[in-house]
């Protein structure tokens, strides 16, 4: 176990606003046993140490939280998620874990409104044998009502004929660059659109009120799961307005969508270089750039063909030189590029683009370019991430969700670079962990469990999938805390439990260092604290 002894740098006569008594894990490797008390004043950590030495900080108005059998951790942050998507998904039909097309149809019939569009998300063809669905089943069930269902990763969509007709997609339709329209043997669209082709669908435009409602609901849901912050990937103007105007319970570090960036961040009144908004818990950090698609829909760009589709290598969403110009443009504005890259070709392409862009703008190296996902990487590119100071923003539960079908999709020879957290750390790469919710579930405890065990919640496979890539519990918590803080250049005041740092903590009902790794996902969040404020109390 790790912890931190008492820090004397405090004013003894200043009573704490909040005193937490119990096991305090600061994750400071230089310290001794865990501390047993932590004092907070004015939103900042005032002192940490033995409870008897901090007793004098307890005043008549000090609130006291006794952890009992629980523990306090540095506040956990999800370094890659979609709050707006989560709020929206909570109002649409949830198709996750549906094991057949028939189950998808039944969920849609039970959960959709009586009129208008039928919208859902979360289907995964790998759960029913791997064959992509077609529009036929949707046509039979819902006739002329438009149906639009996004795949679990958000990189493919499934439409019925009515929706395809609204989009003008028929025989001979040409997909835009970076997209694919799946067709049958007669050249007729099957109803599945990949990546950029999804943009052809004229989805209903949400109102500002819709977006604000989704943002508020999702932030509360994140707090309930112990998250003190979220790196919100792919915002547009309406999302930025919502976060800027809400009294946020958690910290939201925003990354503009590539589309919004190319439009000049239009529709948002504060200039992009004013990163921190008046609310204090929302900032615009950078821009999300799409390099390739997703592995599940075979849109991730690979150096060699897919093992289960030998005529296909996935999709790069821009020409290689365009990535360099995109990155240079983002860096020139003092912002941080965060590139979605999943396949080994996608990762190699953006690493090369980062290297060239940083050579042209060396003064911006401190912006720490990020790669989001890094699911399949050529081993030779891992040390390049460390050399360039690139943050690897990865999602542990993606590995345990994907492990059943990844070997067939990419072949055994490429598994060495698959979800390679251990190799990243050993090479000196900074890891920032997240979930990519609503693709995965919100709880970071599921991420800790996946990172430490490489198993699903049933304990499968025995010994873990590619177990040499497991990380320790301390490393996993750090990736959700100090690593996430480093990813947004806030390691000087966030991500650690130390005197003078912002008082962001996640409180658990049991000590994660005292349970079996297989039990980590069974822990419960007792409380979530941001700036010394108990924003969620179980």
RAJO-V82377 format. One line per field, one symbol per residue. ss: DSSP state (A for helix, B for strand, O for the rest). phi: phi as a letter, one per 20 degrees, with the letter a starting at -180 (. if undefined). A space follows every 50 residues. Layout:
ss: ???
phi: ???
This chain:
ss: OOOOOOOOOOOOOOOOOBBBBBBBBOOOOOOOOOBBBBBBBOOBBBBBBO OOOOAAAOOOOOBBBBBBBBBBBBOBBBBBBOAAAAAAAOOOBBOOOOOO AAAAAAAAAAAOOOOOOBBBBBBOAAAAOOOOOOAAAAAAAAOOOOBBBB BOOOOBBBBOAAAAAAAOOOOOOOOOOOBBBBBOOOOOBBBBBBBAAAAA OOOOOOOAAAAAAAAAAAAAAAAAOOBBBBBBBBBOAAAAAAAAAOOOOO BBBBBBOAAAAAOOOOOOOOOOOOOBOOOOOBBBBBBBBBOBOOOOOOOO OOOOOBOOBOOOOOOBOOOAAAAAAAAAAAAAOOOBBBBBBOOAAAAAAA AAAAAAAAAAOAAAAAAOOBBBBOOBOOAAAAAAAAAAOOBBBBOAAAAA AAAAAAAAAAOAAAAAABOOAAAAAAOOOOBBBOOOOOOOOOOAAAAAAA AAAOOOOOOOOOOOOOAAAOOOAAAAAAAAOAAAAAAOOOOOOOOOOOOO OBOOBBBBOOOAAAOOAAAAAAOOBBBBBBOOBBBBBO
phi: .cabffeefbegeefffbcddqedeemefeeefgfdbbdcblncfeacrf fffeffeedfdfedddfmeebdcggeceeabcffffffffddfedfmfeb fffgffffffdeffcmfdcbbpfbffecoofffcfgffffecleffcbce fgemdbcccefgffffemdcgnfdffgncbdfcefenegeodddlgffff fefgefegfgffffffffffffffeneeabeeenfdffffffffefeffd ecdecffgffffemlfncfefffefdegfndcbdeacedeebedffdmef edfcgffdbfeccnceebfgfffffffgffffemddfcdfbdeffgffff fffffffffecffegfflgddenlfccfgfefffgffemfeeeccgffff feffdfgffdnffeffdeleffffffenefecebcmgegdffgfffffff fedlcefendfgnnelffdfcffgfffffecffffffdlcffbcncdbgn efedcdddfcefeddfgfegfefdeeaccclmdfebcf
